[in-house]
């Protein structure tokens, strides 16, 4: 197996996969020639090289299968269906300072994206609305009205720090995505008939806003806290130095004068 780039789905760490932490197994299923020809399955296992993670990701691919004589092994060359065995969801690792209720909707939307795109899109729309309400402090009942209000505040310069025009444009663009856009003015819990691509567009929007809103705000707060801490330490050090100088330069009194014996 030649080395290749890979991102761990458990810890989101980029790395190079080598033979020592990856395995591959393929088998022909002896069921006769199907509509896809000779079929079989292929299992791939990759262990994360990050010692803090060290998880094993598993995928299974089913489809047209042939024997590769040069390496004496089978391969699936025409995939019919693929499964993520570990982890099941394609959700990306998100920091725990993002509200749990938003992460729950996001994780479940990713988990069922392929099995039920319309349910996935419903959860993603609810997550998007929850983000606008939590981060932007806008609650108007309907997602479409909340997006309009966010756009208005951005134009007025009263939107929360971190909300950029591009973010609002991306949110607003959701209204042009097939059935999702057609139902934006209705109840957020309405089940919308969408395809996996439309559901994935919503999921990617949520991931972008997680990063641009919550992660960016957290990093900014950490940087500001670090600067304030350094300033406080410097201030304390200066105060201590001044106190020592004042103590050393203070005039001596009679009581402090040395006693001379006669």
Secondary structure, 3 states (H helix, E strand, C coil): CCCEEEECCCCCCEEEECHHHEEEEEEECCCCCECCECEEEEEEEEECCCCCCCCEEEEEEEEEEEEECCCCEEEEEEEEEEEEEECCCCCCCCCCCCCHHHHHHHHHHHHCCCCCHHHHHHHHHHHHHHHHHHHHCCCCCCHHHHHHHHHHHHHHCCCCCCCCHHHHHHHHHHHHCHHHHHCCCCCCCCCCCCCHHHHHHHHHHHHHHHHHHHHHHHHHHHHHHHHHHHHHHHHHHHHHHHHHHHHHCCCCCHHHCCCCCC
